[in-house]
């Protein structure tokens, strides 16, 4: 279930895309192809953040982003569950229009995604994390690669600690560590490569957290002792 955390995800991604190389550019010197980063938590309710007044959850980075960026308090996802919302984010279409009606429904291969459009415009596109729109293997017609992404480190569905992820459709491999940290490290490498190549990029980071069953590294759990 995605709920309305998509609000923060979309605004965070668009804002991060603009500020990756410094402050938000003025209208006069704004780049023609700004970098875009889209992040989304899994089953993360809008009230499960410090900035929305949760009594004990600690979300300092999200709090800082909400305080310094554009915050939309009446932005709603297209569906209250996972796969339909993800498909709507990529296609801009309602689930009833593109056929992903509930979780575990694959996206249709003929759908046009924002990644395909940006790729045609000269962007390098990457997906990192949870896909949940079909198999991520290389021969799947609905893998991230088939839907416009040049590279991906992804899982078909849920993952948390020590995630098993497929790189560009290859056989999935277990990666030791906390999944969110693994995804961010991969994202940083992608950003650095794109910068060296002087290529505009579209980066999608779909976390496996905080979807249940809940787990965490000892240092993270200690914050709530």
C-alpha positions as CSV (number, residue, x, y, z in Angstrom):
1,X,0.0,0.0,0.0
2,X,1.4,3.3,-1.0
3,X,-1.0,5.8,0.6
4,X,-0.3,9.4,0.2
5,X,3.5,9.3,0.8
6,X,3.6,9.7,-2.9
7,X,3.2,13.4,-2.0
8,X,6.6,13.7,-0.5
9,X,8.1,11.3,-3.0
10,X,7.2,13.3,-6.1
11,X,8.0,16.7,-4.6
12,X,11.3,15.5,-3.2
13,X,12.3,13.9,-6.5
14,X,11.6,17.0,-8.5
15,X,13.3,19.3,-6.1
16,X,16.3,17.1,-5.7
17,X,16.6,17.0,-9.4
18,X,16.9,20.8,-9.5
19,X,19.3,21.2,-6.7
20,X,21.8,18.4,-7.3
21,X,24.4,20.8,-8.6
22,X,23.7,23.6,-6.2
23,X,20.8,25.9,-5.4
24,X,17.7,26.0,-7.6
25,X,18.6,27.8,-10.7
26,X,17.1,31.1,-11.7
27,X,14.9,31.3,-14.8
28,X,17.8,32.9,-16.7
29,X,20.3,30.1,-16.2
30,X,18.2,27.1,-15.5
31,X,19.5,24.1,-17.6
32,X,17.5,22.9,-20.6
33,X,17.6,19.4,-19.3
34,X,17.4,19.4,-15.5
35,X,18.3,16.2,-13.7
36,X,15.3,14.5,-12.1
37,X,15.3,12.2,-9.0
38,X,12.1,10.5,-8.0
39,X,12.0,8.7,-4.6
40,X,9.2,6.7,-3.1
41,X,8.8,4.9,0.2
42,X,6.9,1.7,0.4
43,X,3.7,1.7,2.4
44,X,4.8,5.0,4.1
45,X,1.8,7.0,5.3
46,X,1.9,10.8,5.2
47,X,1.6,11.0,9.0
48,X,4.6,8.7,9.6
49,X,7.1,11.5,9.6
50,X,8.5,13.9,12.1
51,X,7.4,17.0,10.2
52,X,3.8,15.8,10.3
53,X,3.9,15.4,14.0
54,X,4.4,11.7,14.6
55,X,5.1,11.3,18.4
56,X,8.1,9.1,18.1
57,X,9.3,8.4,14.6
58,X,12.5,10.2,13.7
59,X,12.8,11.4,10.1
60,X,15.3,14.2,10.2
61,X,16.2,14.2,6.4
62,X,12.5,14.2,5.4
63,X,11.9,17.0,7.9
64,X,14.6,19.1,6.4
65,X,13.3,18.5,2.9
66,X,9.8,19.4,3.9
67,X,11.0,22.6,5.6
68,X,13.2,23.8,2.7
69,X,11.3,22.6,-0.3
70,X,7.9,22.8,-1.8
71,X,5.4,20.8,0.2
72,X,2.0,19.8,-1.3
73,X,-0.5,18.8,1.4
74,X,-3.3,17.9,-0.9
75,X,-1.5,15.7,-3.4
76,X,-2.9,12.2,-3.7
77,X,-1.8,9.0,-5.4
78,X,-3.9,7.4,-8.1
79,X,-4.6,4.3,-6.0
80,X,-4.3,3.3,-2.3
81,X,-2.1,0.2,-3.1
82,X,1.3,-0.5,-4.6
83,X,1.4,-1.6,-8.3
84,X,-1.4,0.6,-9.5
85,X,0.3,3.7,-8.0
86,X,3.7,2.9,-9.4
87,X,2.3,2.4,-12.9
88,X,0.4,5.7,-12.6
89,X,3.6,7.5,-11.6
90,X,5.4,6.2,-14.7
91,X,2.6,6.6,-17.2
92,X,0.6,9.5,-15.9
93,X,-2.5,7.4,-16.4
94,X,-5.2,6.2,-14.0
95,X,-5.0,2.4,-13.2
96,X,-8.4,1.9,-14.8
97,X,-7.0,3.2,-18.1
98,X,-3.8,1.2,-18.2
99,X,-5.0,-2.0,-16.6
100,X,-3.1,-2.4,-13.4
101,X,-6.0,-2.8,-11.0
102,X,-4.4,-4.1,-7.8
103,X,-1.0,-5.2,-6.4
104,X,0.9,-7.9,-8.4
105,X,-0.7,-6.9,-11.7
106,X,2.0,-6.3,-14.3
107,X,2.0,-3.1,-16.3
108,X,1.1,-3.6,-20.0
109,X,4.1,-3.7,-22.4
110,X,2.4,-1.2,-24.7
111,X,2.2,1.6,-22.1
112,X,4.4,4.6,-22.7
113,X,6.4,5.7,-19.6
114,X,8.1,8.9,-18.6
115,X,11.4,7.0,-18.8
116,X,10.9,6.2,-22.5
117,X,10.0,9.9,-23.2
118,X,13.0,11.2,-21.3
119,X,15.3,8.7,-22.9
120,X,14.2,9.9,-26.3
121,X,15.0,13.4,-25.2
122,X,18.6,12.5,-24.4
123,X,18.3,11.4,-20.7
124,X,20.1,8.5,-19.1
125,X,17.4,6.6,-17.1
126,X,17.9,4.3,-14.1
127,X,15.6,2.4,-11.7
128,X,16.8,1.4,-8.3
129,X,14.8,-0.6,-5.8
130,X,11.3,-2.1,-5.8
131,X,9.6,-2.5,-9.2
132,X,6.4,-4.4,-8.7
133,X,5.2,-3.9,-12.2
134,X,6.3,-7.2,-13.6
135,X,9.5,-9.4,-13.6
136,X,12.8,-7.5,-13.7
137,X,14.6,-10.2,-15.7
138,X,16.2,-9.1,-19.0
139,X,13.7,-11.0,-21.2
140,X,10.6,-9.7,-19.5
141,X,8.5,-7.4,-21.7
142,X,7.7,-5.3,-18.6
143,X,11.1,-5.1,-17.0
144,X,12.6,-1.7,-16.2
145,X,14.7,-2.1,-19.3
146,X,11.7,-2.8,-21.5
147,X,9.9,0.3,-20.0
148,X,12.6,2.8,-20.9
149,X,15.3,2.5,-18.2
150,X,18.9,2.1,-19.4
151,X,20.1,0.4,-16.2
152,X,18.5,-1.0,-13.1
153,X,19.2,-2.7,-9.8
154,X,15.8,-3.9,-8.9
155,X,13.5,-6.5,-7.3
156,X,10.2,-7.7,-8.5
157,X,8.5,-7.0,-5.1
158,X,9.3,-6.5,-1.5
159,X,12.8,-6.6,0.1
160,X,14.5,-5.3,3.3
161,X,17.7,-6.4,5.0
162,X,20.2,-8.2,2.7
163,X,18.1,-7.7,-0.4
164,X,18.3,-10.0,-3.4
165,X,18.5,-7.6,-6.4
166,X,18.9,-8.1,-10.2
167,X,21.3,-5.8,-12.0
168,X,20.1,-5.1,-15.5
169,X,18.1,-8.2,-15.6
170,X,20.8,-10.7,-14.6
171,X,20.3,-13.5,-12.1
172,X,19.4,-11.8,-8.7
173,X,22.2,-11.6,-6.2
174,X,22.0,-11.1,-2.4
175,X,23.7,-7.9,-1.3
176,X,24.6,-7.7,2.4
177,X,23.4,-4.7,4.3
178,X,20.4,-2.4,5.0
179,X,18.5,-2.0,1.8
180,X,17.9,1.7,1.8
181,X,21.6,2.4,2.3
182,X,22.4,0.0,-0.6
183,X,20.0,1.8,-2.9
184,X,21.4,5.2,-2.0
185,X,25.0,4.1,-2.5
186,X,24.0,2.7,-6.0
187,X,22.2,6.0,-6.7
188,X,25.2,8.0,-5.9
189,X,27.3,6.0,-8.2
190,X,24.8,6.5,-11.0
191,X,24.8,10.3,-10.4
192,X,28.6,10.4,-10.4
193,X,28.8,8.5,-13.7
194,X,26.2,10.7,-15.3
195,X,28.0,13.8,-14.2
196,X,31.3,12.6,-15.7
197,X,29.5,11.8,-18.9
198,X,27.8,15.2,-18.8
199,X,24.5,13.4,-19.5
200,X,21.2,14.6,-18.0
201,X,19.5,11.8,-15.9
202,X,16.2,10.5,-14.6
203,X,16.8,8.5,-11.5
204,X,14.0,6.5,-9.8
205,X,14.6,5.2,-6.3
206,X,11.8,3.1,-4.9
207,X,12.7,1.9,-1.4
208,X,11.6,-1.4,0.1
209,X,11.1,0.4,3.5
210,X,9.2,1.0,5.6
211,X,6.8,-1.8,4.4
212,X,6.3,-4.6,7.0
213,X,7.7,-6.9,8.3
214,X,9.8,-4.3,10.0
215,X,13.5,-4.8,10.5
216,X,16.6,-2.7,10.9
217,X,20.3,-2.6,11.8
218,X,21.1,-2.5,15.5
219,X,22.2,1.1,15.3
220,X,18.9,2.2,13.8
221,X,16.8,0.1,16.2
222,X,18.8,1.6,19.1
223,X,17.2,5.0,18.4
224,X,13.9,3.7,19.8
225,X,15.2,1.9,22.9
